[in-house]
Amino acid sequence: MRGSLFRSALLMAFCSCTIATHGGEAALQLRQTIPLPGVEGRIDHLAIDTAGERLFVCALGNNTVEVIDLRKAQRIRSITGLGAPQGIVYIPELDRLFVANDKGGIFKIYDAKSFQTLGELNFKDDADNVRYDDVTKKIYVGFGSGGIAVVNPPDGKQIGSIKLTAHPEAFELEKNGKRIFVNVPNSRHVAVIDRDKGEVIATWKTDGASANFPMALDETNHRLFIGCRSPSKLVVLNTASGDLVASIGISSDTDDIFYDGKRHRIYAICGAGKIDIIEQTSADAYRALAKIDTADGARTGLFVPERDTVFVAVPHRASQQAEIRVYEIE
């Protein structure tokens, strides 16, 4: 009887462990892979045309933007002649694509139907992350040794510039406020910009961590998520004060993070070959939920809440071919 009880206890413990591990893995399910034959080098950021079901991929090392038809699950075009494209935004009401290039700082504007060039701006060096404010209808572009340009999308003209102390990486715009939060890794801080004033109004530290590249925002709970690489951790700041809320270890070489407000999760896409999923149990409490295996060097992607989907860009390395992996959130 005692042996039977012991075996039952062991079985229950084993089942619980299996279910917990399985549950973590089931947070994201790989549903599809879309090959990108001939694409070489690092892949940077992505954008989506939701209505048209097209995905745009900055193939930085290939000097192209790859256009993917999500209905057919295949590449339908390569936009060539670029100089290490890094940031990208698609504006549906204009049906235009805006692409920021590292080389020469060229910001290219395309008709997203014909893919003909409509214009360009020259930021001289390292045009990088791009964000679109769909309330004020302005584009913001990080560039050079310390600036964010403001662009008017219909005519493609630069209408402003905001100075920073060093090159900006990821940044987030408040939808219900006027601030921009900007990662400035070479200055080891987060800069807070007042959009109306066009200037930095505060700088916040990141709990002793550096190489703060990706960022996500939970505006409802006033929380800012900073992905740091040295050491590898997710830093959570209070946007009302700039104070540290939490810090949790993540996999190395993260370059994109996203906040899922529906499920209260953070997805950190990491070049170590993992998607780290962090659960927000409250505005002040966070725990590691799961680590999903991807591929070496796969550190960028896109979370599309309307599709309950995470796209991950996988570069060509050794026998692993370049591809886009499509994960369904469960």
N, C-alpha and C positions, 0 to 999 in steps of 0.2 A: 504493500500500500504506500509506504513511505517512498519507495523507488518510483512507483507510478506517479506520485505527486511531484517528485523531483523532475521526472521526464516531462511532465505536463508544464511545469514552470519553465523548464528550458525551452520547450516548444513555443510557449507564449512569448518569451523574451526574444527568441529568434524571429517569430512572426512580426512582433512589434518593430524590431530593427529593420526587417525587410520592407515592411509597409512604410516606415519613415524614410528609408532610402529611396524607395520607389516613389513616394509622394514628392520628394525633392526633385527627382528626375522628371516627374510628370508635370512640373510647373511649366516647362517648355517642351514641346514635341517637334522634332524636325519633320516637316511635312514635304519639303521639296528642295532640290538643289538645281540651280540654273547655271550652266557652264558658261565661262567667259574665255573661250579658246583664243590663244594669242596674246592675252593680256599679261604683261610682265610688270614686276616691281610692286611697290607699295600701293595699296588702295586707301583712299581717304574718305571723305564724307559723302553722304547720300541725300537725295531728295525724292519726293513722290508727287506724281500727278494722280490724286485719288480718283477723280471722276474718270479720267482717261486710262486708269490702271497701267501707268508707266512708272518705272523706277529709273532714276538717273544716278549714275555711279561715277564719282571722281576717281579715275584710274591714274593716280598721281605719277607713278613710275612709268606709265605707258604713254603719258602726255595726251590722254584721251578722256572724254566722257562717254561712258557706255549707256545706251538707252535700251531698257528691257521692257518688253511687253509682258505684263504679269498674267494676262489671259492665256497667252501662248506659252508662257514660261520660257522665253527665249530672247536673246539679244536681237534687236532689229536695226540698230545703227550704232556706229562709233563716230563721235565728233572728234576730228583730228586737228592737228596744228596748234595744240595748247601747250602751255609751259608749266608742267607740274600742277594740274588743277587740284585745289584743296577744298574750297568751300563752294556750296551751290544752293540756290533757292529757285523754286518754281512758283510763279504767280499765276493762278488759274484765270483770274479775270482779264489778264493781259495775254495769256497763253505764251508767256515768255520765260526763258531760262537765263539765269544770271550766274556766271562762273568766275570765281576768284582764283588767280594763278600765282604760284610762288615766284616763278621766273619773271623778272621785270615788273611784278606787281600789276599785271594787266587784268582788268575786270571786264569780261566779255559778256555781251548781251545777244541772245539768240531768239529768233522766232521759233517757238517750240512745235510748230507744225512742219515748216519747211527746213528748219535748222539753218537758215541763212543768218549770217551775222548782221545785226541791226546797229551795233555800235560798240564802243569800248571806252573805258577810263583807264588812265595810267597812274597807278599809285606808287610807281618807281620800284618798289621792292615788297615781296612777300605779302601779297593779298591772300587772306587766309579765311577765317570763319565769316559766314554771312548769315544774317537774320533779317526777317521781314516782319514789320509791325503792321498787321492787317487792320489796325484801328486808325493810325495816322497815315497809313499807306506810304511808309518810308522803308528803305533798305539801309541796314547798317553793315559795314564791312571793316573788319580788323585788318590792319596793314602795317608794314614797315617796322621801324624801331620804336613805335609807340603812338598809334593813332587809330581812331575809328571814324571812318568816313560816313557821311549821311548822303544817300542817293535818292533822287526822285525817280521812281520806276517808269512812268509813262514816257519821259523824254530822255532818261538815262543820264541826267546831269547831276553832278555833285553839288549839294546845296549846303554842306557843312562839314566840319571836322572837329573831333574831340581829342585833345592831347592826353597821352598817358606817359608813364615813366619808362616803359619798355614794351616790347611786342605783346599784343593781346592774343590770347588763345581763346578758348570757348567763352561765350558770354550769353546771358539770358536777359530778356526784356520782361518787365512787369506788364501784365495786361490791364490791371486795375490800378496802376500807379505810373509814375514817370521815371522810375529808376532803371538803370542797366547795371547788372552785376558782371564784372569782367575778371577772368583769371589772367594775372600778369606774373607768370612764373619766374622770370628773371629778376623781378623785384620782390619775389616771395610774398605776394599778397593778392587779395581780391580788391579791385577798385570798384567803388560805387559811384555811378554817374547820374547826375540829374539831367534828364533829356531836355527839359525846358531851358536850363542854364547852359547846357553844353559843356559841362565841366565836372571834374571829380570832386565829390563832396565828402568822401570818407575812404579809408583803406582798412581792410580787415586781415588779420593773420589766420593761418590755417593749422594751428595746433602743432607748430614745429615741423610740419611736413612741407616738402617742396615739390617741384615739378608738378604743379597743379595745372593740368591741361583740360580735362573734360568737366562739365558742369551741368546740373539740372536744377529745376526750381519747383517747389511745392508752394505755390502762392497762397493757397487757402490756409495752410498751417504756418506760413511765414518761415519756411525752411529752405535753405540753400544747400545743395549737395555738391561737394567738391571732390573730384577724383585726383588723388596724389600718387606719384610714382616713387617718391623717396621720403620715407618708406611707403610701401604700397598700402594705402588705406583710403577709406571714404570718410571725409570730414563733413559734419553737419553743422551749419551755422544758423543762428536766429537772425532773420532779415530785419527784425524790428530793432535789434541792438548790435548785431555783429558778433555776439557772444557765441562761444563754442557750446554746442548741445550734446554732440556725441562724436565718437571716432571708432571706426571698426576696420579691421584688417581685410584686405581684398587681394585677389590675384594680381600679378605684376603686369605692367605695361598697359594700363587702361587708357583709351583714347576717346571713348564715347560712353556717357552714362545717360539714363533716361528715368523719369519718374512716371509710374503708372498710378494715377490717382484713383482709378476704379478699384484696384486691388491693394493699394498702399504698399507698393514695392518699388525698389530701385533696381534697375538692370545695369550692371557695369560690364561692358564688353572689353575684354582684356587680351592683349597680345600673347599672353602665356598659354592661350588656347582654352580660355574659359569665359563663360558668362556667369558672373557672380550675381545671385539674386539676394537682395537684402530686404527683409520685411520691416515695415514701419508699424510697430505694434501700437504706438502712440506718437504724438508729435515729438516726444522726448526720448523714445525708446526704440532701439533697432536691433535686429538679430540676423545672422546669416541663415538664409533659408535653404539655398542649394547652390551647387556649382555645376554648370552644364558644360560638358566637353565640346569644343569646337575644333580649331586647328591652329597650329603655330603661326603667329603673326596676324591672326584675325582680331584686330583691335578696334575696328570701326563698324558701324551699322546704323540702323534706324528703327525706332519704335513707332508703330502706326496704330494708335489706340482705336481708330475706327474699324480696323481690320483684326484687332487682337493679335497682332503679328509683330515679331522682331525679325528684321533682316540683318544678316551678318555677312560682311565682305571678307572673303577668304583669298589671300594672295597665292600666287604660284610659288611654291617652295618644294624643291626636290620632286618627289612623285605626286605631290598634291597640286592639282591644277587650280587655276583661278576660278572662283565660282561665287555665287550668292546663295547663301543658305536661308531658307524660309522657316522660321519657327512659329508654331501656333501656341498661344498662351492658353493654358487650361486652368 
